């Protein structure tokens, strides 16, 4: 069922009464980049500061799968004891936090913008782990060339390059199918949990990662499995010998191009599934109606109105499924003039207030939702 709870900074943002969704930037004046309600403070009209432009996290390599992750730690991590005389306390403290599992868009963990997004969540107080979903093969379409008016050759070249870019994207999608990505992700999360031993987890998926955030929410809350086996019995995991998680990762050789060896992980009911408390999907892509079936955890959907990559009809079918299964959820629609992927930091024009303001607003929505479920 959809929630109508609104936090203070939402007080002057209009809600659509039909489905409790938010519309920012809806204005009849096409020249008006962003609609500011008279009740909003002047402080809300400022762009979210982008003073931090250098990523603060670091790459790690998982020992078993040899896959890379980007880890961004919250400020309180520096206060944990590091001396060898207090290792027992370190282990106890380190195992008590929550992990925010950040599933990226097609640009992957190599994208500085994705790294800065992870760092932003870390500054909110979360231990962020961002897995590489693409075997160091992010989507990098061929850039388009600018057409020159009146030049037939330029128009032909532009059309050819545009077609090549689309072809490369199709080929990239063909390399990163659900059949390959899902087993790899399950293996990686299994190993992340084995190493860091978190208290619980939440998952946030952007664009490509949104589909897999939904799949993680489909996992059952029970640790029981078929045939009386647990995932610990069906998939090998790391043996912890009171080592610091950082030491375990440091012992793994760096192999960015290594492809995952699919372990015999339980893809339907891993033992760590109960740790996932909630999930958020932001303008996802490649989502199908079946991805909403069987979801068991609370879900927040951030979407752009009339987004061809996440059409309204699919959203309606998904929310109908969530409502039928009495899953606590909410949907937030944003202005149709926004680009797909707006919620991720990007190289937008500095004067584009519409993207900046809506991006900041969406980030607050995500953080507020997480805080409702993760202590």
Secondary structure, DSSP 8 states (H G I E B T S, - for coil): -B-----GGGTTS-EETTTTEE--S--S-TT-SS---TTS-GGGGS-------S---EEEE-TTT--EEEEE--GGGGGS--SGGGHHHHHHHHTTSEEEEEE--TT-TT-HHHHHHHHHHHHTT-EEEEE-SSTT------------TT-HHHHHHHHHHHHHHHHHHHHHHHHS-HHHHHHHHHHHHHHHHHHH--SEEEEEEETHHHHHHHHHHTS-S----GGG--HHHHS------S--HHHHHHTS---TT---------SS--GGGGGEEEEEEES-SS--GGGGTT--SEEEEEEETTBTTB-HHHHHHHHHHHHHTT--EEEEEE-TTS-TTTTS-----TT-HHHHHHHHHHHHHHHHHHHHH--
